[in-house]
Amino acid sequence: MKTMGVGVLAMALLAAAPAAAQGADGFVARCGMCHQATGEGLAGQFPRLAGRAAAIAQSEPGRRYMVRVVLGGMAGPISVDGKPLMGVMPGMASLSDDQIAAALNQALALGKPAKPAKPFKPADVAKVRAEGRPAMADNAALRAELVGKGLIP
């Protein structure tokens, strides 16, 4: 019986863990291999998120784009910090809205953003998810459009 009590206590403690810690762990586990735990990215393959994610999230179109990329992925050549990149990001639509919001919030906190961004909420993710799963090519086209408008650095 005591073992069951410890298990219930452990589950309660896990449920009460700070969202920031869950976001950091989720980011490292799901995003860190490519974007690195610090968000610095990998030269030539995966873009830097540190400091950039918060800049992208300053506008509603930028926020929507970020959720779309996590849901549907993206592939193809892009330029970040004036350097060309060629990589593939798989979609992670199997993650819950909570998990995606937490990982995105961790990305917002990386580096030294010039201006803090409003945190993502699971409802923000759910709204974009309800639009349907975006194709990688559609996300790449949306990125090009937002870069052209100056919404993505």
Secondary structure, 3 states (H helix, E strand, C coil): CHHHHHHHHHHHHHHCCCHHHHHHHHHHHHCHHHHCCCCCCECCCECCCCCHHHHHCCCHHHHHHHHHHHHHEEEEEEEECCEEEEEEEECCCCCCHHHHHHHHHHHHHCCCCCCCCCCCCHHHHHHHHCCCCCCHHHHHHHHHHHHHCCCCC
